[in-house]
C-alpha cells in the first residue's frame, strides 16, 4: 500500500519534469544559438554547447539603440492601451449577452459568432480603415484593426458570466438599489478576475506579437514601428545585403553578417517580456480557460 502511494506520487512528478524539459529545452537551444558565432553555427548547426560564443547578433540589434528602445516603448504602449480597451469592450458586450432579460440576445450572439467564421477580407478591411477611418500612418493603426475585440473572447467571457456568477447575487444587488452598471462594476467584475486575466493575456499577446498592422498601415511613419516590425526590418536588411554582395561579387566574409544567429536573437528579444509577465498571471489564465471554456 505504501509502495503504491509512493509510485502514485513519483510518476506524476517524473511526467511533469519531462514536460517541463520539453518546454524549456527549445528556449535554451534558442538562447544558445543566438549566442553562437555565425561561422560555427553555419558549420556545426545548433548546439547546447557551441564551440565558439559570440554576441554579434545582439550587437547588431542594439547598435541602433534609440530605434529599438522607441520600438519597445511603442509596443508596450500599444499592448497596454489595446489590452485595456479589448477587455473593457469585451466585458461591455459579454455581460448583456449573459443576462436573460436582454431582448434580441440570441440574434446578437449569432452575429458575434458569425464573425468568427466569416470576414470581409483583407482588401475591403484595408480600404475601410485607411479611407474611411483614416488610421494609416497613425498610432491607431496598431490599436484598432484585428485585436480591438475578439468574438472568441466575448463568447468565453459570456460563458463565465452565465455559469459562475449566481443570479441570486445579481438579484440581491438590484434589491439593494444597484443599477446594472453598479452591479457590473462592484459585484460581477470582482468575481471575474480569472476570466479577465485570461482575456487580458490573450489580447496582450496578440498586440505584442502583431507585425502585420504595422506592415499594412504604416507606410511613411516608420518611426511608429513596433518592436516586431523593427526586428523584421533588420532581418530583411541583412538578407538583402547578403544577396546584394553575392550578386555584385564583393569579397566579404559571410560570417560578418549574423544572418542565422540574428533570427534566434530576434526571437529571444521578442519573447523575453512575455516570459517575464506570464508567471504572474498564469494561475488566472489557466483557471479562466478551464471555467470559461468547459462550462456552458
N, C-alpha and C positions, 0 to 999 in steps of 0.2 A: 504494500500500500504506500509506503514511504517512497519506494523506488519510482512508482508510477507518478507520484506527486512531484518528485524532482524532475522526472522526464518531461512532465507537462509544463514545468517552468523553464527548463533548459531549451527545449525545442523551439518555442516561440522566440526566445532571445536570439538563438542562432539564426532563425529565419529573418528577424529584424536586422541583425548585424549584416547579413548578406545583402538585404535590400538597401541598407544604408550605404554599403560599399558600392553597390551598383549605381547609386545616385551620386556619390562623392567622387569616385574614381574618374569618370569623364571630366568633371570640373577640374580635378587635379591635373589630368593629362592636358587639358586646355591651358591651364596656367603654365605648366612646364613647357609646352610648345611655344607659348608666347615669349618665354624667356630663353629660347634656344637660338643659337646662331643660325643665320639663314642658310649658309652653305651646309652646315651639319644637318639641318632639318631636311634639306633637299636630298642629301646623300643617304642619310640613315633613317629618315622618316621620323614619326612621332615616338617619343620615349619618355618614360617617367624619370629616367636618369640620363640626360643628354651629356654628350662628351664635352660640349663647349656651350657655356651660357653667354647670353648677350641681351642687352636691353635696348637694342637698336629700334625695335618696333615701337616701344613706349617713348623713346626719344623722338622718333618721327611724329608720333601722335601729339605729344605735348610740346613740340617745337613751336607750334603756334598756340601758345598758352592762352592768349586772350580769346581766340576764336573758340577753343574748347571750353573755357570757363563760361563764356557768354552762352554757348550752346547748352551747357549744363544748366545754367540759370533759367534759360527759356524753357527747357524741358521740365525742370522742377515746377516752374510757374504754371505751365500748361497742364501738367499732371495734377497739381493740387487744385487749380480752379476747375478743370474739367471733371475731376472726380467728385468734387462738391456739387457741381451743377448736375452731374449724372445722378448722384444719389438723391438729391432733392427732387428732381423731376420724376425719378422712378417711384419715390415714396408718394408724391402727389397724384400719380396715376394708379399706383397699385392699391392704395388704401381705399379709394372709392370702389374699385372693382371687387374688393373683398367684402364690401358691405352689401347685405341683401336688399337694402332699400333703394339702391340706385336704379333708376329707370334706364332701360336700354343697355344694361350691364353686359348681357351676352353678345349684343351686336358690337359693342366697343371692344370686348375681349377677342372677338373674331377678327376685327381689323388689326388688333395688336399682333395676334398670332399670324395673320396673313402676311404681314411684313417680314416675318421670319423666313417665309418660303419664296416670296417674290419681291423684286425691287425694280426701279425704273431703268437700271443700267448705269454704267459709268459715264457715258457721254451726256445723257439728259441731266444726270446729277451734277456734272461739272458745269454745264450751261446754266442750270438753276442757281448754283452757288456763286458763280462768277459774274453772271449778267444781271441777276435779279437781287441777290443778297449782297453782291459786291464785296466778297470777303477775300478776293485774290490779292496777294501781296500785303496782307494784314495778319495780325496775330490771331484773328478769329478763324483763319484758315486752318490753324492747328487745333482749334477748340470745337468748332461746330460740326463739320462733316463726320459721319460714321459713328462717333462714340458718345455723342451728347446724351443719347438714351438708347438702351438696347431692349428690344421686346423680350428677349430671354430673361433679362434681369427683372423686367416687370412681372413676368409670369412667376418667376422664382419668389419674388417678394410677396406677390399676391397669395401664393400658396402658404407662405409663412404666416401672413396675417390671418388667413382663414382657419388654419389648423392650430396655431399656437397662441392666439390672443383670444381668451374666452369672451363670449358675448356678454356674459354676466358682468364682467369688469367694465365694458363699454356702457352697458345699460346703467350700471351704478354711477358712472361718471355723468351720464346725462341726467339722472335723477338729482344729482348734486348741482345741476345747473350749468354744466360744462358744455360749451359748443363743440361742434365737430373738430374745429381746428385745435381747440384747447385739449380735447380728448386725444387727438393725434400726437400733439407735442408733449403733453405731460403724462400720458398714460401709455399709449401704444409704442412710441419710439423708445422710451427707456427699457421696454420689454423686448425690443427688437435689435439689440446690439449685435447678436451673431450674424443675422442676415445683412445688416448694414455694413458690418466689416467685410462680409463676403462680397457684396456688390461693389464696395469701395475698392477692394483689392483687384477684382477682375477689371473694373473700369480703369484703375490706375495703371495696371499692366498694359492695357490696350493703348492708353495715351503714351506711356513710356516707350513702348516698342514701335509706335507708329512712325513710319517714314514716308508713306505714300501721300499723305496730305501735303507735306512739305514739297514733295516732288511735283505734285499736280498744280498746286495753287501758289507756291512761292516762286515766281519767275524772276523778278527783279530784286526782291528783298531777300537776298540770300543771307543777310545778317540776322534774319529771323529763323534760320535753320535750327532744328533741334539737334541733340547730340547724335541721333541716329542718322540724320541727313549729313551732318559734318563727317562722321566716320565713313559713311558710304562714299562721299566725295573723295576722301583720302584714298580709299581703296581703288576707286575708279581712276584717280590721277596716277597712282603707281602703276596700274595695269597699262594705262595709256603711255606712260613714259617708257616702260619696258618695251612695249610694242614699237614705239617710235624709234628707240635706239637700235633695236634689232633691224628694222627696215632700212635705216639710214647707215647702218654699219659702224656706228660709234662704238669704240672699244671701251667698255666699262665692265667691271666685274658684276655679274648678276647678283652676287651676294650683297652688294652695297645697297640694294633696294629690297627691303624686307617684305616682299610680296606675299609670302606664305605665312610667316610669323605674325605679320600685322593683322591678318584675319583673326588669328587667335587672340591677339591683344585687343582688337576691336570688340570681340565678344566679351572679354574679361571686363573692359572698361564699361560696357553697356550693362552687364549683369550684376556688377558689384552693388550698386544702390538697392536693387531688388532683393539681393541676398541679405542685405542689412535690415531692410524693413520687414521682410516676410516673417521671421520668427516671432515678431511682436504681435502679429495678428493671425498667426497660424491656427490657434485654438478656435477663434471666432469664425475663421474661414471654413474649417472642417465641419464645425457644428452647423453653420448656416447652410452649407451644401447638403448635408445629410437631412436636416429638418425640412428645408425649403424644397428639396428635390424629391425626396422619397415620399413624404406625407402629401396628401391632397391628390 
